[in-house]
Amino acid sequence: MSVLVLVEDPADELAQQALTFARSVDGDVAAISISGDYAPAAWGQTLADQVAARAPQAVIAAGSERGNEVLAHAAAILDLPLSANTIAFAAGSPPTVTRVRWGGSLLEQALLHGSTLLMTVAPHAVAADGVAVELEVVSPSQHALAVAPTKRVGAASGGVSLEDADVVVSGGRGVGSADGFAIIEELAELLGGAVGCSRAVTSAGWRPHTDQVGQTGTKVAPDIYIACGISGATQHMAGCKGAKKLLAINEDGEASIFAHADYGVIGNLHEVVPAIAAEIRKARAA
């Protein structure tokens, strides 16, 4: 089975996970990237054109916002089904895929039909093994460039990005206000990490969407995820379930996030977070 992988940045962790997954489907893997600014319809048409020209038996991309969007466009153009957030593949006629559903609360097994199998790989569900593959750059289909970005809004945290951070300190509704995130930012800076937040925070306008962790935000996989004032809704946990360790700080001892936490502190985050920061400074000064 020949497999075509859409890669935005070969150094990106999610891209490496997609390439690793592709190798598990079949060893005959080719990888392409699309040049120029991101334009969803144009990239989808370009990928569909590549499928028509190359006739791969499977097309795979990372389950990122762009990966899911581009393959959805390509699937519509090619009139083929798309298996999003896939974590496993079993050959057959038709093959069986296992994919994450409902924000990670259940796994679905389904038969994937189609002359070309279209799949995106659920973030952090596959361990990347450093697959090296030759990357071919293709130009976007010009006739589909009617919709293109005019402005990009970057992440607010200028240092470490959420996707790459080894430590993520996130705040939820319990932080109380935009100004309340000062202590979250301070702790993240001390730990060399990034600041995240829940959907409730972005909806309130306290932080930009680029900081949101969750099903409709960024999927993270840090060494430790520190959740401050976050209740633990399923949609949020879908974004941080890749964390190796989870520390929850919440004054509500019945908050559902404690069921997922490796460590928990029941207390007021406005007291607990500054106390942690003070202890870190004290230990470094010793």
N, C-alpha and C positions, 0 to 999 in steps of 0.2 A: 504494500500500500504506500503510495507516495503522499507526503504530507507537506503542505505549504504553510509556513508560519509568518504572520504579520508581526514585525518587530518595530517598535518606535525607537527604542534606545537599547542596544545589545548589552549595555552595562547595567541596565535597570534590573532590579531583583525580580520584578514580576515578569519581565521578558525572559529572564533565565528560567523561571519556573515554567513558563509556557513552552520553551524549547525542551526542557527536561520532560514535560508531559508528552510533547510531540514524539520524542524518542521512544517513550513507552508505548505509543500507538504503533509506530513503525520506524525502522532505522533510516529509511530513505526520506531525509528531511531537507527541504530547501527553505531559505528565509529571505524575506524581502522587507524593505522599508520604503516609505513613500516620501519623496522630497517636497520641500516647500512648507508653507504654513498649513496648519490643520484646518481642513474644511470637510465636515462629516460626509456630505453627499458626494463630494469629489473623491474622497478616499474610498467610500463604499463602491462607487462606480469603477474606480481603478482596480480595486480588489476583485470585483466581478469580472472585469476585463482580463485580469491575470488568470482567473479560474478558467475562463473560456479558452485562453491561449495555452495554458499549461495542462489542463485537465487533471488536477490533483484529485486524489480520492478523499482527502480531508484537508480542511483549512482550520488553523488554530490561531488564537490570539490570547493575550493576557486578559483576564477579567477586570480590566481597569475601566474607567469611564469611557475612554476613547476606544479601547478594544471592543467593549460591548456595543458601543454606538456604531462603529464602522462595520462590524459583522452583522448588526441588525439591518443596516442599509444594504449590505451585499446580499443578505438573505432575502430581503424584499425584492431586489432586482432579479435575483436568480430564481425566485419562487421556491425557496428551500427552507426547511425548518432549521432553527438555531438552538443548540443546547448551551445555555449560558451557565456560568458558575459550575463547570464540570470538574469533578475530582477524580473520576475513574472511568476507564474505557475497557470494554470486553468485546473482542471480535466475535462476530456472528453474522447471521443473515436474517434480519438486520442486526447490527451491533447494539450492545446495551451500554448506556451511560449512567453514571451516578452523579447527581448534581445537588448542590445546596439549595434549599428552598426556605421560604419564610424566615429570612434573616438568620439562617443557620440553625433554626429550631428543629428542622427535620431534613432527612436525606431522601431523595427520590430516585428510583431506578426506572428508566424508561428506554424504549426501543427508539433508536434514531434512524429514520428513513431518509432517503435522498441519494441522488447520484453522486453528490459531493457532500461529505459530512462537515458541518460547520459547528465549531465548538469554541467557547472561551473558557479559560481555566480559572477557577475560584482563587482569589488572592490568598497566598500563604497556606494553601491546602496541599501543595506539592513542594518537597524540598529540592531546591535547585542544586544541580550537581556540576555546575560550571561547564556546561556544554559549549563547545567551540564550533561555530558554523560560519560558512562564508555568507556574507550578507550582500544581496544585490539591491541597489537603489533604483527605484522606478519613478518615472514622472507621473504626476496626477493627470487624470483625464480632463482636458481643458474645457470640454463642453459642459462639465458638471460643476464648474467653479462659480456658479451664480451666487452661492452662499459661502462667504468666507469671513473669518474673524476680522474685526476692525480694531479691537482693543483686547489686551490681556491683563488680567488682574493676578499678580503674583501672590505667593504666600506672605502673610504678614511677618512671620518669624524669619528674620533675615539670615539666621545662622543655619541650624540643622533643620532639614525638612522632616515632616511627619513620616513620610514613607521610609526614610533612612535612619531615623533616630533610634538609638539604643535605649533611650529613656523618653517616655512621653508623660507629661503631667497634664491631665485634663480637668476641666472644671465644668460643672453642670449648673442647673438652676439654683442650687444651694449656694453658689458663690455670691449671688445677690445683685450684682451690677457689673457694668463694664469696668468700673474702677476697682472692683473686688478682685479682678484678675491680676492685679499687681503682685500679690503674694504667690500666685500660680506661676507667673513669669519669673519671679525671683528664684523659686525653687528649681524650675526648669533650667535656668541659667547656671545655677550652682552645680547641677548634675550634668551639664553639657547636653541637655535634652531639648525637646520641642514642646510647644504648648498646643494642646488640643482642647476640644470642647464638645458638648452634646448638641443635638439639634435644637433643643429648647433655647440654648444660648444664642445660636445664630438667628433663630426666629425672633428673639427679643432684640436683635441688633447689637448685642454686646461684642461679638466677634464675627469676623468674616467667614463665609462658607468654606474657604480654603482651610480653616482650622477644624472643621467638623469631622469627627470620627463617627463612623456608623454605616448603616446599610446604604444610605444615600450620601455618604461622605467618603472620607478616606479610610481604607483598610490598613491597619498598622500591625506590626509584628515586632515590637521592641523587646529588649531583655526584661524590662519592667514597665508596667503601665500603672500610673498612680491616678486613681479616679477620685476626685474631690467634689463632694456634693452631687454625685450622679446616682440616680436611683437604680439604674441597671435594666432599662427597658430592652426588650429583645432586639430592637433596631440598633441600639447603641452597641450592645454586646457583639453583634455581627461584625462590627468594625474593629474590635479589639481582641477578638478571641484568639488571634495569632500570637498574642503576648506570651512570653515564657512565664512571667509571674505577674500577678495583679494585686496591687495594694489598694484597698478601698477605704476612704475616709468619709464617714457620714454620721450625722448625729441621730439618724433614725436606725435603730438597731434591727428593725424589721425590713429594711430596704433589700430588694431582691438582689442587688449587686453582691451582697455578702455570700450568697450561694455560689457565686463564681470566683470569689476572691481567694487567693492563697494567704493573704494577710489582711486583717481588718482592724480599723480603729474606729470605735464608736465615740464620736465627739464633734465639737464645733470646728469645722475646717479653718475658720479664722483664728483659732487658737492653735490647732494641731499643726497646720502647714508652717506658720512662722517658727514654731518650736522645733520642727524638723530642720528648717533652714539654719536656725541658731546652733543646733547640735552639729551640723555639718561644718559650719564655720569654726566651732570650737575644736572639733577633731582635726581640722586642717591646720589650725594655729598651734596645736600641741607639738 
